């Protein structure tokens, strides 16, 4: 599966689960080419701004994202870097 297809699937899963106000996905796979243990999965950075993150610690925010994208982990996605923000944090 191409990187763009994976980005599209990540976007759909996160949007369906969290209805974010902002979602940015960057494919960093090229910077990790040949990385041991990647097994063909890509490296992605997600910035998610969502109301569901309000009042939650960072680890709980990350868990929500990981739950949303679980179908892609260990197959199409090897690594995720996350910025998870509640809209109130931007003020």
C-alpha positions as CSV (number, residue, x, y, z in Angstrom):
1,X,0.0,0.0,0.0
2,X,1.3,3.4,-0.9
3,X,2.1,6.1,1.7
4,X,-0.7,8.3,0.3
5,X,-3.2,5.5,0.7
6,X,-2.1,5.0,4.3
7,X,-2.3,8.7,5.0
8,X,-5.9,8.7,3.6
9,X,-6.8,5.7,5.8
10,X,-5.2,7.4,8.9
11,X,-7.2,10.5,8.1
12,X,-10.5,8.7,7.8
13,X,-10.0,6.7,11.0
14,X,-9.0,9.7,13.1
15,X,-11.8,11.9,11.7
16,X,-14.4,9.2,12.3
17,X,-13.3,8.5,15.9
18,X,-12.4,12.0,17.1
19,X,-14.0,14.6,14.7
20,X,-11.0,16.8,15.1
21,X,-11.1,20.6,14.5
22,X,-7.7,20.2,12.9
23,X,-5.8,17.2,11.5
24,X,-2.4,17.3,9.9
25,X,-0.7,14.1,8.8
26,X,2.9,14.0,7.6
27,X,4.6,10.9,6.0
28,X,8.1,10.7,7.4
29,X,8.8,7.3,6.0
30,X,11.5,8.4,3.6
31,X,13.6,9.7,6.5
32,X,13.5,6.1,8.0
33,X,14.2,4.1,4.8
34,X,15.9,0.8,5.7
35,X,15.1,1.1,9.4
36,X,15.5,-2.2,11.1
37,X,12.2,-3.7,12.3
38,X,10.0,-1.5,10.2
39,X,8.6,-4.5,8.3
40,X,7.4,-2.3,5.5
41,X,5.2,0.0,7.7
42,X,5.6,3.7,7.5
43,X,6.5,6.5,9.9
44,X,3.9,9.2,10.3
45,X,3.4,12.4,12.3
46,X,-0.1,13.5,13.3
47,X,-1.2,16.8,14.8
48,X,-4.7,16.4,16.1
49,X,-6.8,19.2,17.7
50,X,-9.9,17.7,19.2
51,X,-12.5,18.6,21.9
52,X,-12.2,15.0,23.3
53,X,-8.7,15.9,24.5
54,X,-10.0,18.6,26.9
55,X,-8.9,17.9,30.5
56,X,-7.0,14.7,29.5
57,X,-3.3,14.1,30.2
58,X,-1.1,13.5,27.1
59,X,-1.0,9.8,27.6
60,X,-4.8,9.5,27.5
61,X,-4.9,11.7,24.4
62,X,-2.4,9.4,22.7
63,X,-4.4,6.4,23.7
64,X,-7.5,7.8,22.0
65,X,-5.5,8.3,18.7
66,X,-3.9,4.8,19.0
67,X,-7.3,3.2,19.5
68,X,-8.6,5.1,16.4
69,X,-5.8,3.9,14.1
70,X,-5.4,0.4,15.6
71,X,-6.3,-1.4,12.4
72,X,-3.2,0.1,10.7
73,X,-0.7,-0.5,13.5
74,X,2.0,-3.1,12.8
75,X,1.0,-3.4,9.2
76,X,0.9,-0.1,7.3
77,X,2.1,2.0,10.3
78,X,5.3,1.2,12.0
79,X,5.7,4.4,14.0
80,X,3.6,7.4,15.0
81,X,4.7,10.7,16.3
82,X,1.7,12.6,17.9
83,X,0.9,16.2,18.8
84,X,-2.5,16.0,20.6
85,X,-4.1,19.4,21.5
86,X,-7.4,20.4,23.0
87,X,-8.8,23.6,21.3
88,X,-8.7,25.3,24.7
89,X,-4.9,24.7,24.8
90,X,-4.5,27.0,21.8
91,X,-5.8,30.1,23.5
